[in-house]
Amino acid sequence: MVRLSTRGAVRGVSLIEVMVAILVFSIGMLGLALLQMKGAKFTRESASRTSAIILARSLAESMRANPDGALPKTGDSAYLYDGDTTYTQAQCDSASLASPQAIATRDLACWQIALKRTIPLPTGSGSKLATVTKDATLGTLTITVSWAGVADDATADATQSYSFSYLQ
């Protein structure tokens, strides 16, 4: 009777099992790392969106507090903003609030400074951080805030925006 040595046939099997286990574990860890990176990216996107909504609505509340500046009986609103005008901290700190126009200038200056401090600038060509436009047919002011969002494709424009219509 010929006896086969089972001990020699089993040699190295434990090492292969350990290597396969390490490979499976490594793939799982890479997946978790990717999940963590995507989660952080979408958390930043969510924070930008939330800030844009809060700031757009805060400007609408400023308009509500200054109805003569927002939707005057004659002339254009003092809150119209083309997105190109740059305001200063001194305008935001202004204590001279003698007219609805002065109040609107102070509100827009503080709003623009808060926008620039809080949300990332939009990346698209021609994109403006914010605008306030008038819809004459509806009698509303539309506040639009744009920011750099998340794009899955490197060639895509990641600019996101939020619009809020103010009607007194």
C-alpha positions, 0 to 999 in steps of 0.5 A, spaced: 500 500 500 502 506 497 501 512 502 500 519 500 503 524 504 497 529 505 501 534 509 505 536 503 499 537 499 496 542 504 502 546 505 501 553 502 494 553 502 493 558 508 498 563 505 493 563 499 487 564 504 490 569 507 492 573 501 485 572 498 482 575 504 487 581 504 485 582 497 477 582 499 478 587 505 483 591 500 477 592 495 472 593 501 476 599 504 477 602 497 470 602 496 469 605 503 474 611 502 470 612 495 464 613 499 467 617 504 470 622 498 463 622 495 459 624 501 464 629 503 463 632 496 455 632 496 455 635 504 459 641 501 454 641 495 448 641 500 451 646 505 452 651 499 445 650 497 442 651 504 446 658 504 444 660 498 437 659 500 437 662 506 441 668 503 436 669 498 430 669 503 434 674 508 434 679 502 427 678 501 426 679 508 430 685 508 425 687 502 419 686 506 422 691 511 423 696 506 417 696 502 418 703 499 425 701 497 423 694 494 417 696 490 416 703 490 409 706 487 413 710 482 420 708 479 424 702 479 426 698 485 432 700 489 434 692 490 435 691 483 442 688 482 445 686 476 451 682 479 456 686 477 456 692 482 461 691 487 459 693 494 464 695 500 464 693 507 463 701 509 457 701 505 454 695 509 456 698 516 453 705 513 449 708 519 446 713 514 439 710 513 435 716 511 432 714 505 429 707 502 434 707 497 440 708 502 437 702 506 437 698 500 444 699 498 446 697 505 442 691 505 445 689 498 452 691 500 451 686 506 448 681 502 453 681 497 459 680 502 455 675 506 454 671 499 462 672 497 464 669 504 459 663 504 458 660 498 463 658 492 463 663 486 460 659 480 464 656 475 461 657 468 463 663 463 458 669 464 455 666 471 454 671 476 454 670 483 447 673 484 442 678 481 435 681 483 431 682 477 424 685 476 418 681 472 414 687 470 408 683 468 407 679 475 410 685 479 415 681 482 423 681 484 426 675 482 432 673 487 437 668 483 443 666 487 449 661 483 454 657 486 459 652 484 456 645 485 458 638 484 460 636 477 461 628 475 464 630 469 470 634 468 467 637 462 461 639 465 459 646 468 458 645 475 454 651 476 448 651 480 442 656 482 436 658 486 431 663 484 426 666 489 420 671 487 419 676 492 412 679 491 409 684 496 
